[in-house]
């Protein structure tokens, strides 16, 4: 759903201990698997949300995603004992943020072209950089601040407030990006927690929230195509997670970051082929600025980590 750069921000401290050497080719392959899984999730979501309610989709996606993690837990995540935590309050906060991120993004996705939604989602890494100052006390030099400001100028170019193109759906995705960025910040306080606990609780929260709002009037029994797409959405979300995590275990984010923007190219192609969506020149210009700003922030942060600019 959002930039895998934010995945690294969340789990970098946890995963860095597992890095023995750079396997760049393998890391890129893992990352592209994650990008493909995330894009497939978004394609399934967009198609499903044409026929089913947002709550029903989130419920089904979360159920299938949770099943995947439960099946994989004994073999790949050290067993269910790793769900135990000493910091339930922080997990609860992240779960609430996950609810905002998931509902906000998928609502916006249902209301706008795929590539527009993906582009707005890529503002999350810029928000992480900005939020790291007040909440983590990190020093962000003027060059990275300039990149953040330019990135948000790109967002304004894309949305053009006052032109009639800015909508509640756009605001929902920006809110989702903010929630996701806050997740990245809060995860820094959970660096010693298991990957399984960091994964499962943020899936279970939206599941319970969606179940609370579903009633007999809003529930539509899925047809075979609907069940297949819902199962694929859950499986693809797990694939995305595994791909991103293993990708950033194997190589530097500075090397991998450019590859994650393949999601925008894939989204543009898929949106055109499936739903006849064609991004206008303002979307293309704004997306280019956001991408350039995001890449600059990554390279400054990784390449000059010791310099603070």
N, C-alpha and C positions, 0 to 999 in steps of 0.2 A: 503494500500500500504506500509507503513513504520511502525516502532515500535510505539506502542501506548504510550511508554515512552515519545516520543516526543510530543504527544498530551497533556500529563500532564504538560510538560515543558511549552507549549504554554498557557494552560488555567488554570494551577494550581492557579495562583493568583486570577483569576476570579471566579473559582469554589470553592475555599476554604471557601468562605463566606457562601456557601450553606451547608456545612458539619455540621450536628448536632451530629451524633454519627456514629460509624462504624457498618455497616451491612455487615460483611465480606462475608457471603454466597451469599447475593443478589448482592454485588459488583462483586464477581467472576462470577456470572451468567451473569451480564451485560457485563463484559469484554469479556467473551467467546462468547457472541452474537456479540460483535464488531469484535473479531478475526475471527469468522465464516463469518461475512459479508465482511470483507476485503479479506479473502481467496476466497470467492465466486466471488467477483469482479475480482480478479486476474485470476481465472479460466475462467470466461467469456471473459476477455480481451485476454488471450492467444489463446483461440479458435477463437474469432472474428478476431484477427490480422492475422490469417492464410488466410483469404479471403478478408478482407477489409483493407483500408489504415489506417495509424495511425491517420491522421486528421479526417477521417470519424468516427472512433471509439471514439476519444476524444469528437467530436461534439455531437454524440448521447449520450454518457455516461453523458456529462455535461447537456444536455437538460433534460434528464430524472431525473438526480439528482436534478437539479434546480426545476423541477416541484414538486418533493417530498417536498423540503423545502418550496415552496410556498404554498402547500396544508397544511403543518403542521404549518406554521408561525402563523396564527391567534389563534390556540388553544394552541400550545406548546412553542412558542417563543415570545409571547407578541405582536404580530401583526406587520404589515409592517412598523410601525413608528420606529421600532428598526433598520431599515436599515439606518437611518440618522446617519451621523458621523461628527465629528469635526476634523478628522484627515485623510483627503482624500489622502494625499501624502504617508502616511504609508500604507494605504490599497492598493494604486497603486503599491508600492514596493512589498508587499506580493503577489499581483496578478501576477506580473512578475515572482516572485520566484515560484509561483504555476505552471505557464506555463512550466518553466524549469523542475520542479519536475515531473509533469505529463507526459510530452513528453519524458523526459529522461528515466523514469522508464519503461513506457509501450513500448518504442522502444527496450530497453534492454530485456524486458520480451519476446518480439516477436522473439528474436534472440538466446535465451539461455534457458536451462532447468529452470523450475519454481523454484525449491529449490535454485538454484544458484542465481537467481535474488532476491529472498526473503532474502537470507543470506547477499548479498551485501547491500540490503536496510537497514539491521539492523546495519550498520555502522553509521547511522544518529545520534543515541543517543551519540555515542562517539564523533562525530563532534560537537554536541551541547555543550558537556563538554569543548572541546578545544576552541570553539568560544566564550564561555561565558567569557573568560578571557579578550581578547582585546575589545570586544564589550559591555560587561556589567560590566566589572571591578570586576568580582567575583574572589575570591581566590580559586584556585584548588591546593590542597596539592600534595606532591610527589607520594602518593599512587594512587590517581586517575589519575595523569599524567602517571604513570607506567601502569595502566590498559588501558588507551587510546593507549599508544605505543604498548602494547602487542596485543590489538585488531587489530591495523593496521598491525602488523606482521602476524596475522591470515589472514587478507585480502591478503597480499602478498603471503602467503602459498597457499591460495585458487587460486589466479590468476596466480602465477608463471611467472612473467614477464620474457620474453626471451625464454619461452618454446613454444611459439606459441598459448597458451591458452588465453593470454590477448588480448582483442579485443576492437573495438570501442563500442560494446554493453556493455562491462564491464565498460568502461569509462563513457558511458551514464548513467548507473545506479549510479555510484559513484558521477557523477555530479548532478543527481537527489537527491541523499542523501544529498549532500552539500546544494542544494537549499532548501530542506525540513528543514535541520538544521537551515539555515538562517531564514526561516519562524518562527521557534520556537523562535529564538532570537528576531526578530522584533515584535513578538506578545507580548513580555514583555512590549513593549511601548504602547500596546493597551489593557491593562488589564481592563480598564473601559468601553471598547466597548461591545456591546451586542454579544451574541453567534451567533445570526442570521447574523449580519453584518460580523463577522469573518468567517462565513460559506459561505455566498452567493457570496461575491466578489471574493473569490478564486476559485469558480466554474465558475462564469461568465467570468473571464479572459481567461482561456483555451478555453471556448466555442467560444468567439469572435476570438481568435487567430486561432483556427481550421477552423472556417468558412471562414476566410480570405484566407486560403490556399487551400480550396476545390474548384474544378472546375468540369465541366461536364466530363472531361476525367478521373479524379481520383475518382469520385463518382460512386459507384456500388449500385444499388437499392437492399436493403436487401430482402432476402426471408423471409418467416414466421419464420424460425428458427433464422435468423439473428435479426429480430425485437425483438423476445422474449429474446435473449441473451443481446441485447442492453438495453432493458428495465430492465432486471435483473441486469445488471451492474450498472445502475443508482440507482436502489432501494437498491442494496447491499451496495453501497457507503454511502447512507444515513443511513442504518442500522449500518454500521461500525462506523460512526460518533456518532450516538446516543448511541451505546453500550459502546464505549470508554469513552465518556463524563460522562455517568451515572455510569460507573464502578468506575472512579476516584473520583466521588462525594462521593462514599460510603465507601472507604477504602484507606489505605496508598499504594502508589506505590511500597513500599518495599515488601508488601504482594502480590500485583497483578502482578508485573513484570515477575516472572517466568512463569505465565500462558500465556503470550503473545507469548512465543516461541513455543506454540502449533501450530502456523501457519507454522513453518518450518516442523514439523512432518506431518501435514496435507498436506503441499505442496509436500513433498517427496512422500507420499502415492498416492496423486492424480496424480502427474507427472508420476509415475510408471504405475498406472492403466489406465490412459487415453492416455498418449503419449509414454509409454515405456521408460521413462527417469530414468536412474540409476546414482546417484551421485558417482563420483570416490572417492578414499581414501583421495585425497588432499582437495576436497571440504568438506568432512566430518571433517577432521582435522581442516581446517581453520574455518569452521562454529562453531566447538566446542570452539575454542579459542575466536572467536568473541562473542559468547553467554556468555562464562565465564567472559570476560572482561566487557561486558555490564551489567551483573548482579552485578559485583563487584562495578562498578561505581554507580549503583542505590543504593546499600546498604550503601556505604560510604556517598553518598550525603544525603540520607534520615536519616540513623541511626546516622550519626555524623555531622549533619548540623551545629551544634554549634561549632564544632572543626575545620572545614575548611580543613581537610585532606582527 
